[in-house]
Amino acid sequence: MQLAELEQHLKKHGLPALLSVFGDTPLLLDDALQLVRAQARAQGIDERTRFIQDQQFDWSQLIEQGANFGLFSNLRLVELELPDAKPGREGAEALKQYCAELPDDQILVITGPKLKQEQLKAKWFQLLQQAGPVVQANSPDRRQLPNFIQQRSQRHNVSLTSDAVQLLADWFEGNLLALDQELQKLALTDLPQPLTPQAIMDAAQDQSRFTVFALQEAILAGDLKSALKRLQRLLEEEAEIAILNWMLQRELQKLERLQQGNLGSRELMSLGIWRNQEGAYQAFAKRISREHLARLSRLLVRLEYAFKRDSGEDFATLYCHAVVLLCAPAKEPEFISSCYA
């Protein structure tokens, strides 16, 4: 079952004795839990217990919960999070025992990350499938993302033009939590709706916060001073490294495609380049040579190693180097001599 089907399923059938939800996005996993909790309240269930499978978790608690009756209601809701979706031998045996005789007084909701192929074949997961519905709560792909944004914006009473939807898709692809936070902020503004791309960009600037996208704008303009200032603010605010890396990788991909030439408006749009940005990006592609792009590509690999494998290189120095390459490649030798000496 897909997450989009869950609400109607619960309204029609009520809460099952066992429900499992697995997905690659915390926001959507939380959406599923909120739907379950709302349905529990509608069914008069006011007792809820939550467990997380960590080093202190005792699987016997799950069995004990099923053996005890609720004090104030006939039913209780129990949530069990499997952070790695690896219950282990003890957990697999506990789930087997639980599924063999589902308690009458308890609703169990199991949540966890998107399962790998070997996990899908595991006996414990097959038992969950047999005992109750399994919900897939995965991120929409790029083609589905605009429709997701439209639905999400309606939830927050925000109306968007189609171009604004595409802008948000370009900004927040791969980061649905940040997308949802942005929509919540837009809902608090008094801007006329439907919101246009320009209104959204102006609102981001009016919030006076140095976002990754503000850094992107400075890089596009070749404004080294502003870009370094915005980068410094992001690093001071401990911005999520993965998002910074993602933005720089996207810019590299755009420049590589632009330097191949002969791109029409539709192809530019698919890269996340708007009509009013085409001139700036063409100038951007001419500002930086293929040799510089190759060096940037190697630099981003070093950033990934520093981020994922703790290579020991300094994040701030690597990011500054990348910004210099993108904004003023002619100044790279000066930067290298002063920062890597």
DRENDO-261905 format. One record per residue (C-alpha): residue number from 0; chain; x negated, y, z negated. Coordinates in steps of 0.2 Angstrom, whole numbers, plus 2048, in hexadecimal, padded with zeros to 3 digits. Layout:
BEGIN
+-----+--------+-----+-----+-----+
| num | chaine |   u |   v |   w |
+-----+--------+-----+-----+-----+
| NUM |      A |   X |   Y |   Z |
...
+-----+--------+-----+-----+-----+
//
This chain:
BEGIN
+-----+--------+-----+-----+-----+
| num | chaine |   u |   v |   w |
+-----+--------+-----+-----+-----+
|   0 |      A | 800 | 800 | 800 |
|   1 |      A | 7FA | 811 | 804 |
|   2 |      A | 7FA | 81F | 7F7 |
|   3 |      A | 807 | 829 | 802 |
|   4 |      A | 813 | 81B | 7FF |
|   5 |      A | 811 | 819 | 7EC |
|   6 |      A | 81E | 827 | 7E7 |
|   7 |      A | 82C | 81F | 7F1 |
|   8 |      A | 828 | 80E | 7EC |
|   9 |      A | 828 | 812 | 7D9 |
|  10 |      A | 839 | 81C | 7DB |
|  11 |      A | 841 | 80D | 7E4 |
|  12 |      A | 839 | 7FE | 7DA |
|  13 |      A | 833 | 806 | 7C9 |
|  14 |      A | 823 | 802 | 7C1 |
|  15 |      A | 81C | 7F1 | 7C4 |
|  16 |      A | 814 | 7E7 | 7B6 |
|  17 |      A | 803 | 7E9 | 7BE |
|  18 |      A | 7FE | 7F6 | 7CB |
|  19 |      A | 7EC | 7F8 | 7D2 |
|  20 |      A | 7E5 | 808 | 7DA |
|  21 |      A | 7D4 | 809 | 7E2 |
|  22 |      A | 7CD | 817 | 7EC |
|  23 |      A | 7BE | 822 | 7F1 |
|  24 |      A | 7C5 | 833 | 7EB |
|  25 |      A | 7C8 | 837 | 7D8 |
|  26 |      A | 7D5 | 844 | 7DD |
|  27 |      A | 7DF | 837 | 7E6 |
|  28 |      A | 7DD | 82A | 7D8 |
|  29 |      A | 7E3 | 837 | 7CC |
|  30 |      A | 7F2 | 83B | 7D7 |
|  31 |      A | 7F7 | 829 | 7D6 |
|  32 |      A | 7F6 | 829 | 7C3 |
|  33 |      A | 800 | 839 | 7C2 |
|  34 |      A | 80E | 830 | 7CC |
|  35 |      A | 80D | 821 | 7C1 |
|  36 |      A | 80E | 82B | 7B1 |
|  37 |      A | 81D | 835 | 7B8 |
|  38 |      A | 826 | 825 | 7BC |
|  39 |      A | 822 | 81F | 7AB |
|  40 |      A | 82A | 82E | 7A3 |
|  41 |      A | 839 | 82C | 7AF |
|  42 |      A | 83B | 81A | 7A8 |
|  43 |      A | 83A | 820 | 796 |
|  44 |      A | 828 | 81A | 793 |
|  45 |      A | 820 | 825 | 787 |
|  46 |      A | 811 | 81B | 780 |
|  47 |      A | 801 | 81B | 78B |
|  48 |      A | 7F0 | 813 | 787 |
|  49 |      A | 7E1 | 816 | 792 |
|  50 |      A | 7D1 | 80B | 793 |
|  51 |      A | 7C1 | 80D | 79D |
|  52 |      A | 7B6 | 7FE | 7A0 |
|  53 |      A | 7A6 | 804 | 799 |
|  54 |      A | 799 | 7FC | 78E |
|  55 |      A | 7A4 | 7FD | 77F |
|  56 |      A | 7B3 | 7F6 | 787 |
|  57 |      A | 7BA | 7E6 | 780 |
|  58 |      A | 7C4 | 7DC | 78C |
|  59 |      A | 7CE | 7D4 | 77E |
|  60 |      A | 7D6 | 7E5 | 77B |
|  61 |      A | 7DF | 7E2 | 78C |
|  62 |      A | 7E6 | 7D2 | 786 |
|  63 |      A | 7EA | 7D9 | 775 |
|  64 |      A | 7F4 | 7E7 | 77C |
|  65 |      A | 7FE | 7DB | 786 |
|  66 |      A | 802 | 7D1 | 776 |
|  67 |      A | 808 | 7DF | 76B |
|  68 |      A | 818 | 7E8 | 76D |
|  69 |      A | 81A | 7FB | 76F |
|  70 |      A | 81F | 804 | 75F |
|  71 |      A | 82B | 811 | 766 |
|  72 |      A | 830 | 80A | 777 |
|  73 |      A | 833 | 7F9 | 780 |
|  74 |      A | 826 | 7FD | 78D |
|  75 |      A | 814 | 805 | 78C |
|  76 |      A | 809 | 80B | 799 |
|  77 |      A | 7F7 | 805 | 799 |
|  78 |      A | 7EA | 80C | 7A5 |
|  79 |      A | 7D9 | 803 | 7A8 |
|  80 |      A | 7CC | 80B | 7B2 |
|  81 |      A | 7BE | 801 | 7BA |
|  82 |      A | 7B1 | 80E | 7BF |
|  83 |      A | 7A7 | 802 | 7C9 |
|  84 |      A | 7B4 | 7F5 | 7CD |
|  85 |      A | 7A9 | 7E7 | 7C6 |
|  86 |      A | 7B3 | 7DF | 7B7 |
|  87 |      A | 7A5 | 7D2 | 7B5 |
|  88 |      A | 7A8 | 7C0 | 7B0 |
|  89 |      A | 7B0 | 7C5 | 7A0 |
|  90 |      A | 7BC | 7D1 | 7A8 |
|  91 |      A | 7C0 | 7C6 | 7B6 |
|  92 |      A | 7C5 | 7B8 | 7AA |
|  93 |      A | 7D0 | 7C5 | 7A0 |
|  94 |      A | 7D8 | 7CB | 7B0 |
|  95 |      A | 7DC | 7B9 | 7B4 |
|  96 |      A | 7E4 | 7B6 | 7A3 |
|  97 |      A | 7EE | 7C6 | 7A4 |
|  98 |      A | 7F4 | 7C3 | 7B6 |
|  99 |      A | 7F9 | 7B1 | 7B1 |
| 100 |      A | 806 | 7B8 | 7A5 |
| 101 |      A | 80A | 7CA | 7A7 |
| 102 |      A | 812 | 7D1 | 797 |
| 103 |      A | 824 | 7D8 | 797 |
| 104 |      A | 820 | 7E7 | 78C |
| 105 |      A | 812 | 7EF | 796 |
| 106 |      A | 80E | 7F7 | 7A7 |
| 107 |      A | 7FB | 7F5 | 7AB |
| 108 |      A | 7F4 | 801 | 7B8 |
| 109 |      A | 7E2 | 7FD | 7BE |
| 110 |      A | 7D8 | 80A | 7C7 |
| 111 |      A | 7C7 | 80A | 7CF |
| 112 |      A | 7BC | 80F | 7DE |
| 113 |      A | 7BE | 809 | 7F0 |
| 114 |      A | 7BA | 7F7 | 7F0 |
| 115 |      A | 7AC | 7F0 | 7FA |
| 116 |      A | 7AF | 7E0 | 805 |
| 117 |      A | 7A8 | 7D4 | 7F8 |
| 118 |      A | 7B3 | 7DC | 7EB |
| 119 |      A | 7C2 | 7D9 | 7F6 |
| 120 |      A | 7BE | 7C7 | 7F7 |
| 121 |      A | 7BB | 7C5 | 7E4 |
| 122 |      A | 7C7 | 7BA | 7DB |
| 123 |      A | 7CC | 7C7 | 7CE |
| 124 |      A | 7D1 | 7D3 | 7DC |
| 125 |      A | 7DB | 7C5 | 7E4 |
| 126 |      A | 7E4 | 7C2 | 7D4 |
| 127 |      A | 7E9 | 7D5 | 7D3 |
| 128 |      A | 7F0 | 7D4 | 7E4 |
| 129 |      A | 7FB | 7C5 | 7E0 |
| 130 |      A | 801 | 7CD | 7CF |
| 131 |      A | 806 | 7DE | 7D6 |
| 132 |      A | 804 | 7EC | 7E3 |
| 133 |      A | 7F3 | 7F3 | 7E7 |
| 134 |      A | 7F2 | 805 | 7ED |
| 135 |      A | 7E5 | 80C | 7F8 |
| 136 |      A | 7E0 | 81E | 7F3 |
| 137 |      A | 7D3 | 822 | 800 |
| 138 |      A | 7CE | 833 | 808 |
| 139 |      A | 7D6 | 837 | 818 |
| 140 |      A | 7CB | 836 | 827 |
| 141 |      A | 7C7 | 846 | 831 |
| 142 |      A | 7D5 | 843 | 83D |
| 143 |      A | 7E2 | 841 | 82F |
| 144 |      A | 7DB | 84F | 824 |
| 145 |      A | 7E5 | 85E | 82B |
| 146 |      A | 7F5 | 855 | 828 |
| 147 |      A | 7EF | 851 | 816 |
| 148 |      A | 7EB | 864 | 813 |
| 149 |      A | 7FC | 869 | 819 |
| 150 |      A | 804 | 85D | 80D |
| 151 |      A | 7F9 | 862 | 7FF |
| 152 |      A | 7FC | 875 | 802 |
| 153 |      A | 80E | 872 | 801 |
| 154 |      A | 80C | 86A | 7F0 |
| 155 |      A | 804 | 87A | 7EA |
| 156 |      A | 811 | 885 | 7F4 |
| 157 |      A | 804 | 88C | 800 |
| 158 |      A | 808 | 88E | 812 |
| 159 |      A | 7FA | 88D | 81F |
| 160 |      A | 7F8 | 891 | 831 |
| 161 |      A | 7F2 | 883 | 83C |
| 162 |      A | 7E1 | 88C | 83E |
| 163 |      A | 7E0 | 88E | 82B |
| 164 |      A | 7E3 | 87B | 829 |
| 165 |      A | 7D4 | 878 | 834 |
| 166 |      A | 7C9 | 884 | 82B |
| 167 |      A | 7CD | 87B | 81B |
| 168 |      A | 7CA | 86A | 823 |
| 169 |      A | 7B9 | 871 | 829 |
| 170 |      A | 7B4 | 878 | 818 |
| 171 |      A | 7BA | 869 | 80D |
| 172 |      A | 7B8 | 85A | 817 |
| 173 |      A | 7B1 | 84D | 80B |
| 174 |      A | 7B6 | 857 | 7FB |
| 175 |      A | 7C8 | 856 | 7F8 |
| 176 |      A | 7C7 | 85B | 7E6 |
| 177 |      A | 7BF | 86C | 7EB |
| 178 |      A | 7CD | 86D | 7F8 |
| 179 |      A | 7DA | 86B | 7EB |
| 180 |      A | 7D2 | 878 | 7E0 |
| 181 |      A | 7D1 | 884 | 7EE |
| 182 |      A | 7E4 | 882 | 7F2 |
| 183 |      A | 7E8 | 885 | 7E0 |
| 184 |      A | 7DE | 895 | 7E0 |
| 185 |      A | 7E7 | 89B | 7F0 |
| 186 |      A | 7F8 | 897 | 7E8 |
| 187 |      A | 7F4 | 8A4 | 7DB |
| 188 |      A | 7F1 | 8B2 | 7E8 |
| 189 |      A | 7FE | 8BE | 7EE |
| 190 |      A | 7F8 | 8BC | 800 |
| 191 |      A | 806 | 8BC | 80E |
| 192 |      A | 809 | 8AB | 814 |
| 193 |      A | 806 | 8A1 | 81E |
| 194 |      A | 7F4 | 8A4 | 81A |
| 195 |      A | 7E8 | 8A6 | 829 |
| 196 |      A | 7D6 | 8A1 | 82A |
| 197 |      A | 7D0 | 8B4 | 827 |
| 198 |      A | 7DC | 8B5 | 818 |
| 199 |      A | 7D4 | 8A6 | 810 |
| 200 |      A | 7C2 | 8AC | 814 |
| 201 |      A | 7C6 | 8BD | 80D |
| 202 |      A | 7CE | 8B5 | 7FD |
| 203 |      A | 7BE | 8AB | 7FB |
| 204 |      A | 7B3 | 8BB | 7FC |
| 205 |      A | 7BF | 8C4 | 7F0 |
| 206 |      A | 7BD | 8B7 | 7E3 |
| 207 |      A | 7AB | 8BE | 7E2 |
| 208 |      A | 7A4 | 8AC | 7E0 |
| 209 |      A | 795 | 8A6 | 7EA |
| 210 |      A | 79B | 896 | 7F2 |
| 211 |      A | 793 | 88A | 7FD |
| 212 |      A | 79D | 892 | 80B |
| 213 |      A | 797 | 8A3 | 807 |
| 214 |      A | 785 | 89D | 809 |
| 215 |      A | 78A | 895 | 819 |
| 216 |      A | 790 | 8A6 | 820 |
| 217 |      A | 780 | 8AE | 81B |
| 218 |      A | 776 | 8A1 | 824 |
| 219 |      A | 780 | 8A3 | 833 |
| 220 |      A | 77D | 8B6 | 833 |
| 221 |      A | 76A | 8B3 | 831 |
| 222 |      A | 76B | 8BD | 821 |
| 223 |      A | 75C | 8B6 | 818 |
| 224 |      A | 75D | 8C1 | 809 |
| 225 |      A | 770 | 8BE | 806 |
| 226 |      A | 76E | 8AB | 809 |
| 227 |      A | 760 | 8AA | 7FC |
| 228 |      A | 76A | 8B4 | 7F0 |
| 229 |      A | 77A | 8A9 | 7F2 |
| 230 |      A | 76F | 899 | 7F1 |
| 231 |      A | 768 | 89F | 7E1 |
| 232 |      A | 779 | 8A2 | 7D9 |
| 233 |      A | 77F | 891 | 7DF |
| 234 |      A | 770 | 889 | 7D7 |
| 235 |      A | 772 | 893 | 7C7 |
| 236 |      A | 784 | 88D | 7C6 |
| 237 |      A | 77E | 87B | 7C9 |
| 238 |      A | 788 | 879 | 7D9 |
| 239 |      A | 78B | 867 | 7DE |
| 240 |      A | 77B | 862 | 7E8 |
| 241 |      A | 785 | 856 | 7F3 |
| 242 |      A | 790 | 865 | 7FA |
| 243 |      A | 780 | 86F | 7FE |
| 244 |      A | 778 | 861 | 807 |
| 245 |      A | 788 | 85E | 810 |
| 246 |      A | 789 | 870 | 816 |
| 247 |      A | 777 | 870 | 81C |
| 248 |      A | 779 | 860 | 825 |
| 249 |      A | 789 | 867 | 82E |
| 250 |      A | 780 | 876 | 833 |
| 251 |      A | 771 | 86C | 83A |
| 252 |      A | 77E | 861 | 844 |
| 253 |      A | 786 | 871 | 84B |
| 254 |      A | 776 | 878 | 851 |
| 255 |      A | 770 | 868 | 859 |
| 256 |      A | 780 | 867 | 863 |
| 257 |      A | 77F | 879 | 868 |
| 258 |      A | 76E | 877 | 86E |
| 259 |      A | 774 | 869 | 87A |
| 260 |      A | 77E | 876 | 882 |
| 261 |      A | 78E | 876 | 88D |
| 262 |      A | 79B | 875 | 87E |
| 263 |      A | 7AD | 87A | 881 |
| 264 |      A | 7B8 | 883 | 875 |
| 265 |      A | 7C0 | 872 | 870 |
| 266 |      A | 7AF | 86A | 86D |
| 267 |      A | 7AA | 87A | 862 |
| 268 |      A | 7BA | 878 | 858 |
| 269 |      A | 7B6 | 866 | 855 |
| 270 |      A | 7A5 | 86B | 84D |
| 271 |      A | 7AE | 878 | 842 |
| 272 |      A | 7A9 | 887 | 84C |
| 273 |      A | 7B8 | 893 | 84E |
| 274 |      A | 7BA | 89F | 85D |
| 275 |      A | 7B5 | 8AE | 853 |
| 276 |      A | 7A5 | 8A5 | 84E |
| 277 |      A | 7A0 | 89F | 85F |
| 278 |      A | 795 | 8AE | 862 |
| 279 |      A | 78C | 8AD | 851 |
| 280 |      A | 789 | 89B | 853 |
| 281 |      A | 782 | 89D | 865 |
| 282 |      A | 776 | 8AA | 85E |
| 283 |      A | 772 | 89E | 84F |
| 284 |      A | 76D | 890 | 85B |
| 285 |      A | 762 | 89C | 865 |
| 286 |      A | 75A | 8A2 | 855 |
| 287 |      A | 753 | 891 | 850 |
| 288 |      A | 748 | 886 | 85B |
| 289 |      A | 74A | 873 | 85D |
| 290 |      A | 739 | 871 | 854 |
| 291 |      A | 741 | 87B | 845 |
| 292 |      A | 750 | 870 | 846 |
| 293 |      A | 745 | 860 | 845 |
| 294 |      A | 73D | 867 | 836 |
| 295 |      A | 74D | 86B | 82E |
| 296 |      A | 753 | 859 | 831 |
| 297 |      A | 744 | 853 | 828 |
| 298 |      A | 746 | 85F | 81A |
| 299 |      A | 758 | 859 | 817 |
| 300 |      A | 752 | 847 | 816 |
| 301 |      A | 746 | 84D | 808 |
| 302 |      A | 755 | 856 | 7FF |
| 303 |      A | 75F | 845 | 800 |
| 304 |      A | 750 | 83C | 7F9 |
| 305 |      A | 74F | 849 | 7EB |
| 306 |      A | 761 | 848 | 7E7 |
| 307 |      A | 764 | 835 | 7E8 |
| 308 |      A | 753 | 82E | 7E4 |
| 309 |      A | 74C | 83B | 7D9 |
| 310 |      A | 73C | 83D | 7E4 |
| 311 |      A | 736 | 84B | 7D8 |
| 312 |      A | 737 | 859 | 7E5 |
| 313 |      A | 73E | 86A | 7DF |
| 314 |      A | 750 | 86C | 7E5 |
| 315 |      A | 74F | 87F | 7E5 |
| 316 |      A | 73F | 87F | 7EF |
| 317 |      A | 746 | 873 | 7FC |
| 318 |      A | 756 | 87D | 7FE |
| 319 |      A | 74D | 88E | 800 |
| 320 |      A | 742 | 886 | 80D |
| 321 |      A | 752 | 880 | 816 |
| 322 |      A | 75A | 891 | 815 |
| 323 |      A | 74A | 89A | 81C |
| 324 |      A | 74A | 88E | 82B |
| 325 |      A | 75C | 891 | 82F |
| 326 |      A | 75C | 8A4 | 82C |
| 327 |      A | 74A | 8AA | 831 |
| 328 |      A | 740 | 89B | 838 |
| 329 |      A | 731 | 8A7 | 83C |
| 330 |      A | 72F | 8AA | 829 |
| 331 |      A | 72D | 897 | 826 |
| 332 |      A | 71A | 897 | 826 |
| 333 |      A | 71A | 8A5 | 819 |
| 334 |      A | 726 | 89C | 80E |
| 335 |      A | 71C | 88C | 80F |
| 336 |      A | 70C | 894 | 80A |
| 337 |      A | 714 | 89D | 7FB |
| 338 |      A | 71F | 88F | 7F5 |
| 339 |      A | 715 | 87F | 7F9 |
| 340 |      A | 704 | 885 | 7F5 |
+-----+--------+-----+-----+-----+
//
